[in-house]
Amino acid sequence: MTSTSSPQTIHQSASVGSITSVFDIGTVGGNAEAQSTSDTRPAKNVAPPSPFLAEDNTLTNFCSEIQGARVLFATDDWFAAASNLCRDDDPNFDPLAFCEQGKVMDGWETRRRREVGHDWCLIKLAKRTSRIVGVEIDTAHFTGNNVPRISLELVDLSCEEETRMVKGLPGSLERLLHGCVQGTGCNPEEVEQAEQVCRGVSAPWKEILPCTPLQPGYEASRLKFFHFDGDIKNLHGTHLRINYFPDGGVARLRLWGHWEEQDQVSPIRRPPYVPIKTGYRCTVIPHSNDVIPSRQAYEFPELSAEALGGLAVACSNKHYGTPQNLLEATLGKDMGDGWETARHPERPASWKRDNATGLVDSDLMDWCIIQLGNVATDGVARILLDTKHFRGNYPESVQVEGTFAAGENLQDEQVEWFPLVSRCRMAADSEHVFDRQSDQIENCTRKVSHVRVSIYPDGGLSRVRVFAPFDAAQEDEADYTP
């Protein structure tokens, strides 16, 4: 544990170390402690306004349950659950309310400790702190059972380290799923396990409030405000540890400050599922790679390119993007820069797999027809299908066919379409390369003027690139590069 401040008395109004302690609002005279402890009028069920919000109403309460703060562990929840500390309403007291554990209290109250050590709990803050201004501790209604001393520690964890820590905390999963349960508590072995897990994280724990006395929860003495200065004020943190010395109750705890979006932590994404990898059918290169095939020089021109006269002449559906986008020389800039169809309205309630092909057992599909800028008189040498940006809506599979047609109606049943790439599985955000020299293109020597791209059952492609030998194009377009 790293200490960033030194202890001070609760009513001190001058700065000690890096903490300024303020009693109520403003400076208090030397006899304030005696006045507060002798005034035993009961706390009201409506708390006085916070001086922190009076100074800055844009502050965030990082311990707010509404904002997302959660208790991950507590040594004991016997008389009142630790989650009450994070409630956003004022603590309430009903003198007639009793339960199986005893008097109903609105806060976190532990049993009278009979084992070694002290009670503590761990809170996942609503946001990662960018700047902390102060902390507000309310012992309202805890008069003969308040915590006599308290300290606070802050730690800044990555999502991955938090996950490892929480997995080792006894009962943490149950707390996250079902909340804290009053009338429960950990045994000494569980407390020791939790202690080791918390202290075992790589990030240092920073003491932001040293062991500090608290007073009974009468109206005059219930609220304590601690302003933070110096190094503490600028600490980043994701989790707060609250230490009771040794036991007792506190009604509410509010950690005030500011957070910035750029300071928030995010989990590392799991690698996406890749249904097809480089193999005998094609070469699959994810766009996360440094080298992308379409950005490399190739011996034959891209006859489908718009710059060479390529034209999308027909399609079955263009709900989210026109197939003409497929012929751009550049990489797709986003998902809107491609051809995407609507979800097929006739798709079944549940897909089934064809065990013979390993593909979805369905003939549902959308299609588009591309006229090449020049006829591939010597056949097609390479076909590249690009699903860049299409991660949750790429086609399950794609089929590419060719034809040689001079002015015929391409949707006429008399037009002969022959396979170039039989239906093949696709992967997200990747380039799929089919090469003639690797025997990945069928009918690779047949003359082709148009290609028909069929996507099963629907979805989107970013680019379709068809390369073929063409002497005139090589001569006239020698400087053309995709």
N, C-alpha and C positions, 0 to 999 in steps of 0.2 A: 504494500500500500504506500502511495506517495502522498505525503502531507503537503498541502499548498497554503496552509494558514495555521494560526495558533489559537488556542481556546480563549474565550472572553466571557465575561458575565453577561447575562441575558439582557440587562437593562442599560448596558453601556451604549452611549450614543456616539462616542468617538471611534475612529477607525483603529482596529487592532489587527496587525498583520494585513491580510487582504479582505477582511470582512468588517462591515459596519453593521452593528446590531441596533435596530430601532424598536423601542417599545411603543406600541400603539402608533400614533402619527406625530412626528416631531421630537424635540429634545425633552427628556424627562429629568426632573430634579433628582438629587441624591437619595431622597427618601421614597422613591417610587416603588422599590421592592417591598418595603414595609407596608406601604399603602395598599399594594395589590394583593398581598397575601392576607391582609387583615380584612379586606372587603370580600365577603363570602356570599354576596348576592348571586343566585343561580344564573347560569348562562341562558340567554334567550335562544329561541329556536330560529332566530334570524340573525345572521352574522353581520358585524359591522362591515362597511365597504373596505376593499383592499386598498391600501395606500399605493401599491404598485400600479394598479389600474388607474388610480387617480392621476398618477404622473404620466402614464402612457397606456392608453386604452387599446393599443395594437398588440400588446403582449400576448403570448401564448402560454397557457398552462400545460406544461409538458407531462404532467401527471393526470391530465383530464381523461376520464373514462370515455366521455363523448368524443374526444379527439382521437382516441385509439389506444391510450395507455392500458397496459394489462399487467397483472401480477403473475409472475412466472413461478415464484416459490415463496413460501413462508414457513418458518419453523413451527408455527402454531396458529390455529384459527379458532381456538376453543370458544371464547366468549363472543367474539365478533370477528368477521372475516376481513382479511387484509385488503380485499378489493374495495371496501368502504372508504379507504384513504383516498381513492381516485374519483369518488363520486363528485359530481359538479353542483349538487344542491347543498344547502346548509345542513349541518348536523341537527338531528331532531331528537328530542328526549320526551318520553312518555313515562311518568313515574309509576304508572300502573301496569306497564308491559313487562311480563316475565316469560321465559321460555324454559326448555329442558335444561339449558346450561346455566340459567340464572337470570339476572337482570338484562333486559334487552338494551344494548348500547349501539349507537350509530357511529362506528369507527372501527379501528383495528385494535382488539384487546386480546392479549394472550393470557394463559393461565399464570398463576403464581408459580414462578419457576422453581423446580425442585431438583433440576439436573445442573451439571456444570455448564458454564457458558452463558450466553445471553440470546435473546430472540432477535431475529432479523428477517427481512423480506427483500425480494428483488422485483423491481418494476421495469418493464420494457416501456420506455418513454414513447409518447405519441409521435414525436419527431426527433430526429437527430439535432441536438442543440447547435446553433451557430454562435449564440451569445446568451449567457444566463445573467439575469438581473438580480434575482433574489429568490428566497424561499419563504413561504408562509406556513406556519404550523399552528393548528387549532386543536386545543385539548378540551373543547367545549363538552361539559357534562361529565368529564372524567375528573372527579374531585378526590376521592379516596383511592382511586385506581389509575391515575395518570402515570405515564412513563416519567421517571425522575430525570433521566438524561438521555440524550439522543445524539447520533452522529449520522452524516450522509456521505456516501462515496459515489463517484461517477466513473463510468468506464465507457470507452468508445470501441464498439465491436463491429466487425464486418458481418454481413449476413451469414457467411459460411461459419465464422467462429461462433456466432450466436446459436446457429443450428447445433453445432457440436456441444455447446454448453447446455442448451436446453435438453438435449437427449440424455444428458447425465444427471439432470435435476429430478429427484424423486417426485412423482406426482404432477410433473409439469404438463404432460399431455392432457391429463384429466382436468387440470385447471383451465387450460386453453379451450377445451371442448365444452366443459360444464360449469366453469367458474369456480370461485373459492367456496368451500363448504364449511359453514359454521359447525363447531363441535368436533373438529378434527385437529390432528397435530402429528408431527413427525417424531419418530423415535430417535434416540441419540445416534444410532448408526446412520440413519438417513440424513440427519443434520450434518454429520461429519462428511458424508459423501457429497452433499451439496456444497459444503465449505471448500472441499478440495477442488470440486469442479469450477467454482467461481474463482478461486485463487489461481487456478491452473491456466486461465486464459493468458494469451501472450501480451495483450494490452494492459497497461498499468491502471490500477484503481487509484483515482485521485480523491483525496478527502476534501470535500468542499465545505463541510461544516464539521468542525471537531466536536468532540464529546462536550455537549452543552446542556446545562440544566433547563428543565421545563417546569412550569408551575401548574397547580391544579386548574381545572377547567371552569372556574367561576367567570362571570362576565368581565370582571376587571382584569383577569390574568390569563384568559383563554388563548389570546392570539399573540404570536411572536413573529416578528418580521426580521429577516436577515438580508441586507443588501450585500451584493458581491462586487468586489473591486479587483483590480490588478489581474494576475494571471487567471484567477478563477473565472472572471467574467467572460473570457474568450475561449473557454474550454468547449471542445466538441464532446458530445456524449450521447449514448444510445440507451444506457441502462443505469438505473439508480438503485443503490443498496441503502436501505433504511435500517439502522442498528438501534434497537432498544437496549438500554442498560438499566436493569437487566430484563424487565418485563413491564407489562401494563398496557395502557391504551392511549391512542391519539385519534381524534375524530377525523381530521382532514389534513392533507399535505399538498401544497401547490408550489410547483417549481416554475417560476416566471422567466420568460426570455423571448428570444427571437430565433427563427430558423430561416435558412435560405434553401431554395430548391436545389442549387448546385452542391450543397453540402450533404444531401440525403444519400443514404447507401442503398444499393440495389443488389439483389442476388445475382450471381453469375448464372447466365442462362445455360440450361443443359444443351448439349449439342443436338441439333435437329435430327429427327429420324430420317435416314437416307434409305429409301426403299430399293434403290438400284445403285450399284457401284461399277466402276470400270471393269469390263469383262468382254466376253466374245461378242456381245450385241453392240456395244458402243463404249466410248470413253466418256466418263462423267467427271466434270471439273467444277466443283463448287465455286461460287463467286468470292468466297473467303480466301481462295488461293491467290498468290501473288501473280501467277502467270495464267492468263485466260486465253484460250485458243483463238477466239475471234479477234484478239488484239495483236496476234502474231501474223507475220507475213505468210502467205500461202501461194503455191506455184500457179494456181488457176484463179481466174476472176470470179467474183460473186455475182453471178448472172441474175439473181433475184433482186439485187439491190435497186432501190428506187433511183439512185444516181445513174444506173445503167439502163433505166427504162422499166424496171420491175413494177408490176401493177397488181394490186388485189382486185380481182374482177367480180367476185361473188362470195357470199357467206351465208350460213344458216342463221346466225345470231351475232349481233354486235352490241349487246346491251351496255357493256361497260367500256368498250374500246373498239376502234375500227381495225380491221386486219391490215390496212395500209401501214400502220405503225410497225408491223413486223419487218418491213423492208428498209427501215432506217439504218444508216451506216453506224451510228453511235450506239453505245449501250443504252438500254432503257433508263430513264432518269428516275422513274417511280412506277408504281403499279398501273397508273393511268396511261403510261406510255407503252402500250402493248395492245394485244387483242384479248378481250375477256368476254365470255358469254355469261348469260344468266344461269343460275342453277336450273338444271333440267326439271321441268314441271312434272315429268312422268317418272322421276326417280323413285325406286321402291322404298318401302319403310325400313328395310335392312338389306345391305348389300351382301351378296354371296360370292365366293371365290370359285373360279373354274380351276379345278385341281390339275387339269392337263396343262394349262398355260400359266397358272399362278396369278392370272389377272382377274379383275372383277368380271363376274359372269353376267355381262349385259352388253347389248348392242346400242344402247343409247349413246349418242355422240352429237357433236357439232362439227362443222367443217368450214373451211374457206379455200378458195381457189386463187392461186397466184400465177400470173403470166410472167414468164422470165423476160428479161430485157432483150436477150438474144437466145435463139434456139441452141440447146446443148446438142449439137449434131453428133458428137462422139460420146454421148452419155454423161451422166452425173458422176463427179469424182468425190464430192464431199457434201454432206448435209449436216447443218448445225441447228439444233433446236435449243433455244435459250429460255429458261424460266426465271430470269433475274427479277427479283422483288416478289415473285409469286411463291409465297411460302405456305400460305394456308389455303390456296385456291389454284394450285397448279393441276394440270390434268393427271388423272391416274395413269393414263397411257396415251400414246400418240401413234398414228399410222400416217405414212407419207406415200402417196401414189403419184405416178406421172402419166402424161399422155402427150402425143404429138397431134395437135389439132390446128388446122388452118381455117379460122373463121367459123368453125362449127359452133353450134349451141353446146357449150360445155356441160350443161346439165341434161342433155339429151342422153337417153339410155343407150344410143348407138355408139357413143364415144367410149373408146376402150381405155379404161384406167388400169394400169398395171402396177404392182407393188414395187416401191423403191425401199421403203423401210416398213416391214411388217409391224403390227401393233407391238409397241415396246413400252415398258414401264418408264415413268418419269420421276425425277427428284426435284425438290424445291430449290429455287435460287441457284441454278446450275446450268452449265452448258453441256449439251449432249452431242457428241461428235460421232458421226457415222462415216467411215472412210471406205472407199472402193478398194484400196490396196490392202485393207484388213478383212476383205470379204464381208463387209457390214452393209453393203448396198446391193439389193437385188436388181436384176435387169440393168446393170450398170453401164451397158454399152448401147442401150436403146436411145433413140433420138427423143428429146423431151422439150416441149414448148411451154407446158403448164404443169404445176404440181398441185395436188389436193392434199391439204393437211386436215386430218380428222382427229379431234380430241375427245377422249372418252372419260367420263360421260359429259363433261363440261369443264369450264375453268378458263385459264388464261396462259398465254405465251407472250414473252417479251419480243423475241426476234426469231425469224426463220431465215436461214442463209443457205443458199444452194450454190455450190461451186462446180464449175465445169470447164474443160478445155475450150478455148475459143480464140482462134488466131487473131481475128479482127479486133476483138476486145482487148487482147494483150497488146496489140500495137497501138490502138487508138486511146486506150485508157491506161497506159503504162504508169501514169503518175497517180492513179486512183488508189487510195488506201482506205479501208473501212475505219 
